[in-house]
Structure formats: C-alpha cells, structure tokens
Amino acid sequence: MKPIVAAIEMGYGHLRPAAALAEALGTDLLQMDLPPLGEDVDWRFWESTRRLYEPLTRVSQLPGVGGPMRALLNTVTAIPSPWPAQDLSGPTQGTKWMERAARDGIGRALAAHLHNTGAPLLTTFYAAAILAELHGAKNLACLITDSDINRVWAPPDPAHSTIRYFAPTDRARRRMESYGVLRERIRVTGYPLPHELVGGRERTALVKNFAARIERLEGRGEAPLIVFAIGGAGAQVPLAVQAVRGMKRQIAAGKLRLGLVAGYRPEVARSLRNAILEAGLEGHVGVELHGSNDFFSYYRDFNALLARADALWSKPSEMTFFAGLGLPFIAAPPVGVHESWNLRWATDRGAALPEHDPAAAGEWLLEWVEDGTLVGAARAGYERLPQLGLYEIASEYR
C-alpha cells in the first residue's frame, strides 16, 4: 500500500522533500494540520506556532535588534555539541511539549485517518510521526530534513518507539542514536533530491546539467547564473536587495546573471521587484524574478531554474543538500543552530562557501569564477555528497 506522505507548512523545508517523495511514490502530499489529516484544533495549534516562529526568524536577521532574537532562536533550536558522545535520551522541553500537545488532542485526527485507511505514514516533520504514535498509530516513518537535529525529532520514549527514521547524513544518524533511537530503526539514505534534477539512479539529468554548468563556470558558455533563493519566512529579503545592488555592474556588463526566487509570498516579490527597478536592471536579460501563487507552482518553477543554475545562494536550510547536484552552495547566515550544522557539514566536504559582503557580491563572485573556486565547490558536491536519497527511500515502499 502506498504511504500517506505528510508535511506541514513551516517555510519550505518540510514541504519540498515531501513533494519529491509524493511524486516518486505516485501519491498526494498532505498537510498534517489540514483535512483529512487534521482538524480545527490541529490547524489552530500549528498556526500559533507559525505566528511565533516566522517573525522570530525574520527579526533575527536584522542588524541591531536581531541579536537578542538570534539568541532566542538558537535557544529554541539548540543542539548539543556532538563531542564527546553522550546519552541525550532524557526528556527535554521539546519532548514535554509534544506530550502536552498529544494530551490536548493534537494529532488525534491524523492517527485516526491512518487507522481507518490502514496506510503507512511517511512524513518530513517530526511531530506528525511522534503525535501519531502517541495516539496509538503504527507503521510510521520520518525523514530527517537537516544534517543535525534537536532532541524534539526523537520520540519522548525512544527506546520503545517503533518510528523508523530516514537520515540524510551519518551525523544525523549518530545524533538520533544519542537521543535513544535504536540503530536498527535508522537508515542513512541521503536527502531526497527532486527526480527531475537527478534523473533516476543513472543520474541522467544530474550528469547533463553538471556538464553544462562546468562549461559556464569555466568561461566556455554564457555568463554564470547565480540563483538567490529566499526562505519561506522571507528573512533574507534585505540580503537579496543588497546582492542586487552589489551585482549591478557585473550584470550590466554581461559577466554575471542573477535569478531571484521570491517563493509564493507577494510581499517578497514586490520587494525584489523594487530592488531590480532601483538598480536600473528592469527588463535586463541578465536578471530573472521568479514568484508563484502556491507551493506546487513554486516547486516546479524552482526546480526548472536550478537545472540551469551555476550556483545557489540561500540560507543553509535543507537547500544545502542541493549541493549534491554539483551546484555550488553559497551560504547566507544560518537561521537556527541546525542550519549552522548544515553549513558545517557541507563546508567540511568542500561543497559550500560562506558568503562575503553582499554589497560587493559581483566582485567576489567574479573572483570565485576566475580562480576556480566555484568549479571546485561544484566538483566537491558532485563527487562527495549523496544524490540518490529519493530512490533509496522510495524503495522501502515498493
């Protein structure tokens, strides 16, 4: 039986991999706080969480006032140092929060739907699996969406849980073991990159796109295309505006191209459009602005853009794993401790490059092209990062 693929709208980080998995498995992507998986009580609970978390992430990126908010965000997303290894299986505020939510009825509708359909659950959001299990559901699996994670990802009583976890990295696997999840319930699969960007286990699309990218980065084609992607909460808008200004001369000279991705927030698209206008680049062939009306149109358009991109500039969210496409990842400041570990994971392997001053972006980006830095990062991601996670996970349901 096909699994129920469930996620939640908390930015794009849980929806994006769930969309890839749902398409690969030939089923629909459902949200755990909406029918048929959620009732009003679920939506209200998670909407209140969104109203707290999204403004916190935006404010945390502002100069001055952002400092205290970054400290608070880092407390919320805290991950202990992995060294030395230690037993971290005890309860935390996060696990107690999950248990209180279950007592308040959150996740009860999801568990009932699973019981009534008899279908297994495959989710990209920890709470769906944990709450469903707290309400008695079985046959549950959860994809971990970062290279390292907070204790809240593991069940309150991990030793007796039957949830299976798909881990994108060995670091995530080791972390879940430290949280008390049994080793036999964790499979390291890699992250599920979209099928249209990989092309099956033969990697036909990935190999083709990578070859064309290397030509451009080595100066044997049109100007390299740098894609700047705004996260779901819109926290990187000021940074993107600076990047437009910082790349203005190089774009006008035909040495670099820029693709701005606004997601499906109209206010983000307006801010980016104004930045293009103020830079005198409106209508210029070297600038693209991508905005959508809903997640699925955004998802399709963004994947098509990445197929022809030469570098991806974004915060080190789950997008860090896209460096496995042989796509150099330029990292904006992390938003939360988990993103700091994503960046560490990718830079350790040579596939990610922390940004320099965005106000001078055109200059250091051209340096990275001319001295082979972007080519080096592209090759490192292509050769060293996992690429077949989608097919490894899908194989569990066939």
N, C-alpha and C positions, 0 to 999 in steps of 0.2 A: 504494500500500500504506500502511496506517495505521502510524504510527510506534510504536515502543516508548517509552512515557513512563516515565521512571525518575527516582527521587529517593532520598533517604536520610533516616532519622530522626535529625536533628541539631536538636532543637527542632522547631518547626512551619514554619520559614521556607522549607524546600525542599519539604516535603510539600504545603503549602497551594496554591502556584501550580501544582504538578504535578497536584493533584486537579482544579483548574479546567480545565486543559488536557486531561486524560484524559477528563473528562466531555464537553467540547466536541467532542472527536475520536471519541467513542464507543468508547473502549478502556479497558483497565485501567491503574491506577497500580501500577507495580512498584518494589521497593526493590533498589538495586544490590548490597546485601550479603546478599540472601536469594535462594533459588531462585525462578525459573530463571536469574537474572542473577548470582547469587553463590554461592560455595561456603563451606565452613567457614573457609577461610583468609581470605576476604573479611570474613566476619562478625567473626572474632576481631580483625582489623586495625582495623575501624571501631568495634568495641565498646571497644577500648582507647583510641581517640581520644575517644569519648563519655565514658568514665570520667575522662579528664583535663579535657576542655573544660567539661562541665556543672558539676562542682563549682567550677571556676575562675570561671565566670560568677556562680554563687551567692555565693561568698565575696567576690567583687569588689564586691558591692553592700552589704556590711556596714560599719557605721561602725568606724573604728579599724583593725582588721586588714585591711579591704578595700583600703586604699591600695596596699600593695605588690602585691596581686593584680590590682588595676586596671592598675597599671603593666605587669605581666607580660602581661595580656590585650591591652593596647594595643600591646605589642611584637609579639605573635603576629599581630594583625590590622592591623599598621601599613600606612598608605597615605601615600605622599609627597605633599607639597603639589602641587597641580596647576599652580602658578605659581612660576617661569616654566616653560613647557613644555619637556620634556626627553625624551631617549631612555632608556627604562627597560626595554628589551627583554632585557637581560642576565640571566643565571641568578641565582637567589636561593636561600635555604634552602628556600623553599616548592617551587620547581621541582625542586630536587635531591631533596626528599622524595618528590615524585611519581615521579621516575625510579627511586629506590630501591624504592618500593612496586611498581612495574611489574616490576622485576627479581625481586622476591620472589613474583611471581605474582598480585598484586592486580589485579583487572580482567580477568584472562585468561578467566574463565568468561563474563563479560559480552561480550567480543569474540567468543568462540566462538558464543554464542547469537545475536548479530547476524549472524554469518556463516551460521549454519545456517538462520536464518529469512529472511535477505535483507531484513529490515525496517530502516528508518532509526531512529536514536536521537534522541529529544528529551528532554533532561534539564534539571533545575533545579539540579544540583550539578556544579560544575566538574570534579570528579575522575572522574565517570563518563565524560565525553567525552574527557578527557585520557588516562586509563588505557586506554580502548578504542582510541584512536588509537595509543598506544604499543605496543599489541598487534596493530596492523595493520588495525583496523576503519576503515570508510569511512562516508560519509553520516551525519555526526554534527552535531547542533545542540545548543546550550546556551543556556538562558535565564539571564541575569544577574539576581540577585534583590535587588540593592541599587543605590543611585544612584551609588556609587563603590566600588571593589573593590581588594583586594590583588593583587599580581603573580601569586599562585598560580592565579588564574582563567584566566590565559592559558597556552597550551602552552609547554613548555620551549624549543621551536624554533618560535616563532610565524610566522616568515616562510615556512616550508614546511608549516605545518599547513593542513588543509582543513576544520577545525571552523568551522561557522557560529555566530554569536552573535546572539541577540535581546537588545537593550539596552532597559531601561526608561526611560532618560534620555539626553540628549545628553552629559551629564557622563560617564556610563558608557561611551558610545561613544568619547569623546575619550581616556578613560583606557586603554581596550583598544588604541587606536591607539598610545598612548605605550608600551605593552607589546610593540609589534611586530606586532599582528594587522592584517592587511591591511584597508583600509577597505571593500573590496567584500565582505568576509566578516562585516560587522557591519550589522545592520538595526535602526534605532531603532523599536520597536513600541509602547512603553509596557508597563506591568505588566498581567498577565492577571487582572483582577478577576473574581470569580465571575459566571457568566451570570445567576444568579437575582437578583443585585444590580444588574445593568446592564440586561438585557432586550434584548440584540441591538444592532445598530448604530443602531436607532431609540431606544435607551436608555429603553424604556418603564418598566421597573421603577425605574431611577435617577431619572427625572423625577418619577414618582409619589411615591417615598419622600422626595425632596428637598423637594417642595412641602409635604408633611405635616410634615417636620422644621422648616422655616422657620416654620410656624404655631405650633408648640410653643415654639420659641426666641423668638418674638416675643410670647409670652404669650396666644396665641389658642387654646390647647388644654390638654391635661393637662400636668402638671409634666414638664419635660425629663428624659429618661432618659440618664444618664451610664453608659457601659459601661467597666468596668475589666477589661482582659484580661491575665492572667498569661502570660508567655512560657513556652516549652516546658521550660526548665530550672528554672522556679519561682523565679527570682531576685527577683521583685517581690512576693513574699508579704508581707514586713514593710511595704512601702509600701502595699499594699492594706489591710492591717489598720489602718494609720494613717488611710487615707482613709475607712474605715467609721466610725471614731471622729470624724473631722473633719467628716463629713456627717450625723452622727446627728440634730442638732437640725433641720436643714433637711428631712431625710427625714420625721421625725416630724411636722413642720408641713405636710407635703404640698407643699413648694416644689420639691423635687428628688426624683428616683428614681435608684436605683443598681442596675446589673446587674453582678454579679461572675462572671467566667469563669475556672474552675479548670482547663480543659483536661481531660485524662484521667489526671491524677495524683491518686490518692485522698488522699495526704497534703496536697496543696494544698487540696483541697475541705474536708478536716477543719479546716485552719487558718482558712479563710474562714468556715466554719460557726460555729466558736467565736467569731470576731470579731463576727459578727452577733448571736450569743447574748449575748455580754458587753456589747454596745451596747444591749441591750434591744429589738432590732428583729426578733427571730424571729417569723415569721408576718406581718410588716408588709407591706402591699400595695406599699409603695414600695421593697422590696428583693427582688432575684432572685439566686439562686445557680445557676449552670449548671456541671454536671460531667458527664462522659461516661465510657464504658468503653473506647472506642477512638477512633482518629483520625477515622474517617469519620463516626461519630455526632457527635463534637465539631464537625467541619467543617460539617455540615448545621445543627446547632443554633446554632452561632455565626453563620452567615450569616443565619439567620432572625432572630436577635437584632439584628444590625446593620441589618437592613431597617427596624427601628422605633427604632433608637438616635438620639440627638441629639448625642452627642459620644463619641469613642473615646479612652480614656486607656490608654496602654500604652508600652512602650519603643519607640524609633524603629527597629524592625526593618523587615521588609518590610511590616508593617502600616501604615507611613507612607503607602504608596501608596493606602490605602483612603480617604485624604482626598479623592481624586479622585471619590468618590461624593457629594461635598458634605457630608462628615461631618467636623466639626472634629476635629483630632487634637491631643490633649493629651499632651505628651511627658514620660514618666518619664526618668530619667537614662540616657544611652546605655550600652550594654554592648558595648564594642569601638569601634574607630575608624570602621568602616563605618557604624555607627549614628549617630555624630556627623555624618557627611556626609549621611545620610538626613535628619536633623533640619535641617541647614543648607539642604538642597535645598527642603524643604517650607516652612520659615520664610521663605526668600527670596521665596517666592511667596504668602505670607500665609495659608497653609492649616494651619500647625501653631503651637501655643502651648506653650512650655516650662512645666511645672508650677510652681506656687508651693508653699508649705509644705503638705504633705498633712494635717498636724494641724489646719489651718484650711480644709480644702478646701471645705466647704459655703459659707463666706463669700466666697471669691474666685470660686467657680463662679457663685454668685448675682450677684455684681458683673458677671461676664462676660455673664450673661444680660441683666441690666438695662441695661448700657451698650452692648449690641450687639456685643460682642467675638466671641462665638460665632457669631452670624449673619454677621459679616464674614468669619470664617475659613471658614464653610460655603460662602459665595458664592465666595470665592477658590479653594477646592478645586474647586468645581463648574465654574468658568469657566476655570481656568488649568492644571489637572492632567490628564494623559492618562487616558482612560476605556475605550478600545476595544482595548487590547493583546491581549486574549483572541482577538478576531476577526482581528486582524492576523496573529497567529502561526498560528492555525488555518488561515488562507487559504493558507499555504505547503504544506499537506498535502491540499489538495482540488483 
